[in-house]
Amino acid sequence: MDANNESYGTDFILLGFSDRPGVERVISVVVFLSYLVTLVGNSTIILVSHLDAQLHTPMYFFLSNLSLLDLCYTTTIVPQMLVNLWGSKKSITYEGCALQFFFALDLGATECLLLAVMAYDRYVAVCQPLHYTVIMHPRLCHQMVLAAWLTTAGCSILLSTLTLMLPRCGHREVDNFFCEMPAFIKMACASSKVVETVAFYLGVIYLLVPLSLILISYGIITRAVMRIKSAGRWKKILNTCGSHLTVVTLFYGTLMSMYMKPQSNNTAPDQGKFLTLFYSIITPSLNPLIYTLRNKDVKSAVKRLLLAKKWSAES
């Protein structure tokens, strides 16, 4: 690839739906409310999991890490998005765009791995309950979470660097709400085949492999559940596994439609923007709702903490 000196050090214009002001106003409200729900919901899960001793288990350790991940991911994107949606200036600096690009890739790939780790936790809990505390000991849990957070950085640096190095022939308008790969590939004025090939193989590693492990885990869980005769335990398993499966479906469904197809053949730009909006803004706000609404342990822990706070205030 030729060095494209004109592309470095210049601001980018994030178009979003700037050609449709009415839609943009509605989206700005949805993004703002979703961000508030994300902040409150995920922060609540992190605090409750930390403060309530009954939730000091591997499942809630992983869940609190997922909540932290969603907080970091949305904070990487939403503040700049709201500034652009509410103001007349739609620009972002080159450095800001590069950082946004990297962290969106890195945190998105980390979530794929973390969801696979959570599926393994559910597999051990359901299929090997007597050995659960031995297998899922704190050291292993910390190692798996640390691996999920750290192993994606190198690949994210590679893919974001290759994409940002594509010649753009002076084009500065990014046809999306934030800096991400599909929009930059459309801006390229040279072949992006190398970037798309690298993205495809990294997608196999960080999307398809974790998804395959999740499906295998739940295939084994389904067989084990079918043999359970206790209605109470069956319902509990379905509640905890159902929440995770719902999150997996929402996250993977939209992400794979964006990154596991040829980017240059995307003929529906508005559809791509709405998919981006869904997996980057809406899904992180739904995750805490999905887990708390279906989870009696979290709701009970919140009630205990509120009652304890009330008693301490009265005394």
Secondary structure, 3 states (H helix, E strand, C coil): CCCCHHHCCCCEEECCCCCCHHHHHHHHHHHHHHHHHHHHHHHHHHHHHHHCHHHCCHHHHHHHHHHHHHHHHHHHHHHHHHHHHHCCCCEECHHHHHHHHHHHHHHHHHHHHHHHHHHHHHHHHHHCHHHHHHHCCHHHHHHHHHHHHHCCHHHHHHHHHHHHCCCCCCCCEECCCCCCHHHHHHHCCCCCHHHHHHHHHHHHHHHHHHHHHHHHHHHHHHHHHHCCCCHHHHHHHHHHHHHHHHHHHHHHHHHHHHHCCCHHHCCCHHHHHHHHHHHHHHHHHHHHHHHHHCCHHHHHHHHHHHHHHHHHHHC
